């Protein structure tokens, strides 16, 4: 069984990893989702989210944008990062389970004030 987490807000993939207040955690077996639940970050953000995800026991993070430091920290913790996603969290998780998610593992966000740049071409 594989456990994945999707940055989550109102049913959608939340676009700013470091600011996510919730993750939707899915358990996947034999190419299908067998369970899911929304879990709070309990107000923790940025660097603390790596430990949150480790506590959840996930091996994959699906998100929108993410900074290079967070990406590197997650990867060093053994959590694969699939960034550059948007839309329905359930649909993205289903696509991952079925092996059809269009992966863009190099997407990063560089946040400086209101404006930011995301690299991947998806958003």
WOBELWO-V568249 format. One record per residue. N is the residue number from 1. SS is DSSP state (a for helix, b for strand, c for the rest). PHI is phi in radians with two decimals (none if undefined). Layout:
n:N ss:SS phi:PHI
n:N ss:SS phi:PHI
//
This chain:
n:1 ss:c phi:none
n:2 ss:b phi:-1.97
n:3 ss:b phi:-1.97
n:4 ss:b phi:-2.12
n:5 ss:b phi:-2.20
n:6 ss:b phi:-2.09
n:7 ss:b phi:-1.02
n:8 ss:b phi:-2.43
n:9 ss:b phi:-2.73
n:10 ss:c phi:0.91
n:11 ss:c phi:1.48
n:12 ss:b phi:-1.92
n:13 ss:b phi:-1.23
n:14 ss:c phi:-1.26
n:15 ss:c phi:-1.56
n:16 ss:b phi:-2.22
n:17 ss:a phi:-0.81
n:18 ss:a phi:-1.14
n:19 ss:a phi:-1.95
n:20 ss:c phi:-1.15
n:21 ss:c phi:-1.66
n:22 ss:b phi:-2.52
n:23 ss:b phi:-2.11
n:24 ss:b phi:-1.75
n:25 ss:b phi:-1.82
n:26 ss:b phi:-2.08
n:27 ss:b phi:-1.87
n:28 ss:b phi:-2.11
n:29 ss:b phi:-2.50
n:30 ss:c phi:0.91
n:31 ss:c phi:1.31
n:32 ss:b phi:-2.49
n:33 ss:b phi:-1.39
n:34 ss:b phi:-1.81
n:35 ss:b phi:-2.85
n:36 ss:b phi:-2.74
n:37 ss:b phi:-2.75
n:38 ss:b phi:-1.52
n:39 ss:b phi:-2.20
n:40 ss:b phi:-1.39
n:41 ss:c phi:-1.49
n:42 ss:c phi:0.95
n:43 ss:c phi:1.40
n:44 ss:c phi:-1.43
n:45 ss:c phi:-2.50
n:46 ss:c phi:0.76
n:47 ss:c phi:-1.01
n:48 ss:a phi:-1.24
n:49 ss:a phi:-1.17
n:50 ss:a phi:-1.07
n:51 ss:a phi:-1.17
n:52 ss:a phi:-1.03
n:53 ss:a phi:-1.17
n:54 ss:a phi:-1.11
n:55 ss:a phi:-1.08
n:56 ss:a phi:-1.29
n:57 ss:c phi:1.32
n:58 ss:c phi:-1.52
n:59 ss:c phi:-1.96
n:60 ss:b phi:-2.43
n:61 ss:b phi:-1.96
n:62 ss:b phi:-1.95
n:63 ss:c phi:-2.60
n:64 ss:c phi:-1.48
n:65 ss:b phi:-1.60
n:66 ss:c phi:-2.70
n:67 ss:c phi:-1.35
n:68 ss:a phi:-1.08
n:69 ss:a phi:-1.13
n:70 ss:a phi:-1.14
n:71 ss:a phi:-0.99
n:72 ss:a phi:-1.11
n:73 ss:a phi:-1.11
n:74 ss:a phi:-1.13
n:75 ss:a phi:-1.08
n:76 ss:a phi:-1.14
n:77 ss:c phi:-1.53
n:78 ss:c phi:1.51
n:79 ss:c phi:-1.83
n:80 ss:b phi:-1.29
n:81 ss:b phi:-1.96
n:82 ss:b phi:-2.05
n:83 ss:c phi:-1.82
n:84 ss:c phi:1.48
n:85 ss:c phi:-1.74
n:86 ss:c phi:-2.66
n:87 ss:c phi:1.65
n:88 ss:b phi:-1.11
n:89 ss:a phi:-1.08
n:90 ss:a phi:-1.12
n:91 ss:a phi:-1.17
n:92 ss:a phi:-1.14
n:93 ss:a phi:-1.12
n:94 ss:a phi:-1.09
n:95 ss:a phi:-1.09
n:96 ss:a phi:-1.08
n:97 ss:a phi:-1.04
n:98 ss:a phi:-1.46
n:99 ss:c phi:1.38
n:100 ss:c phi:-1.97
n:101 ss:c phi:-1.19
n:102 ss:c phi:-1.28
n:103 ss:c phi:-1.42
n:104 ss:c phi:-2.38
n:105 ss:c phi:-1.32
n:106 ss:c phi:-1.80
n:107 ss:c phi:-1.11
n:108 ss:b phi:-2.35
n:109 ss:b phi:-2.14
n:110 ss:b phi:-2.06
n:111 ss:b phi:-1.70
n:112 ss:b phi:-2.43
n:113 ss:c phi:1.32
n:114 ss:c phi:-1.24
n:115 ss:b phi:-1.53
n:116 ss:b phi:-2.62
n:117 ss:b phi:-2.10
n:118 ss:b phi:-1.95
n:119 ss:b phi:-1.82
n:120 ss:c phi:2.91
n:121 ss:c phi:1.54
n:122 ss:c phi:-1.53
n:123 ss:c phi:-2.60
//
